[in-house]
Amino acid sequence: MPEHNPAVEAAIMGELSLLDAEVRRSPERMGALLHPDFYEFGSSGRLWDRASILTELTLLAQQGSRPVTASRMKGVQLAPDLVHLTFDTEGDNGRRVHRSSLWRRTQDGWRLYFHQGTPFRSDPE
């Protein structure tokens, strides 16, 4: 049985919140979960910074973008103020992505510092 770790649980709750359509529609709610120095290597290959990802994700959510489901989410606390999460996502279009996130504890709580997405196919090539 996995050990109870409040830091990992807080990061998981933050990550799941970022996948929630209601949170994504609000730049303020999303911004509260992103570290000021946030950046991402997107599954598209694009490098995102905090401002660009806030703009893109809130716009997509307001347009009714497809829901995303997460699976196999797990985490490990790397340091007192750092948690690493890994998980997979799948959109209703069948696009599957391996994901990796680093969450840092700040004065304002746990915030997403870095994220990377790598598309994958489950069928053999």
N, C-alpha and C positions, 0 to 999 in steps of 0.2 A: 504494500500500500504506500502511495507517495506521501512524503512528509509534508506537513502543513507549513507553508512559507508565505507569510503575509505580503512580502515584496513581490513574489511571483504572482500571487493572486491579484494584487493591485494592478500589475502590468497586464495581466490577462483581461481584467475588467476594462481597462483603458482600451485595449486592442479591440475587444468586442464592441465597445461604445463607438469606436471609429468606423466600424462596419455597419452601424445602425443608420438607417435612412434618415431618421429624425435628426440625429446629431450631424450628419453630413449636410443637411439643408441649412445648418446654422454656422456661419463662419466663426461666431463667438464661441459656440460649444466645441467646435473642432479645434479652434485656436487654443483653447484652454488645455487641450490634450497634447499639443505639439510644442516641443522644446523651441526656444527662440532660435537655436542653431540647427534646427531640423533640416535633413536632406534625405533624398531617396534615389536609389537606382531603380527606376521603374521597370516593370515587366516588358514595357515597350522599348527599353534601352535608353530612355530619356533620363537625364539627371534633373531632379526636381528640388527646388528649395521650398522653404516654408510658405512664402507668399504665393508661388505658382501652384503648389498643391492645394492650398486653401481655395484659390480661385477655381481651379479645375474641378475639384471634388464637389464643392457646393453648387457649381453650375450644373454638373451632371446629375446631382441629386434633385435639384429643382426641376430638371427636365424629365425626371422619372426614370433615372438609369436603372439598369437591371439589379436585382438583389444579389448579394454575394453571400455564400455560406462558407463557414470555416470548419475545418476538421483537423484532427490530430494535433491540436494546440498543446504545447508543453513549454516549460520554461526552466531556466536555471539562474540562480543569483550568482553573478560573477564577482561582485564586490558589494560592499554595504549599500552603495548608491547606484548599482547597475544590474539590470536584468536582461537576459537574452531570451527571446521567444522564437519558436519556430512553429509553422503551421502551414496548411494548404488551404487554398480557396478555390471555389468553383462558382462561376456565374451561370445564369440560366441559359446562356449561349453555349455552355459546355466547356468554356475556357478554364483550364486548371493552372494554378500558379503555386509554386513553393514560395513561402515567405519567411523572412527573417527580420526581426526587429530588436533594436536596443532601446530600453527604457531607462531613463535617468531620474533619480529622485532629486527634486529641487525644493526650494522653500514653498512652492505652490503645489507640491505633490509629485506624483510620478508622471513624467511627460515623455512622449516618443521623441527620441533623438535621431535615430537612423532606421531606415527601412529599405529592404531589397526584395524584389519579386522576380522569380525566374519561371517562365512558362514551362510546362511539361505535358507530355502525353503518356497515358498509362498503357497504351497499346504498343507492342514491340514494333520496331521499325523493320 
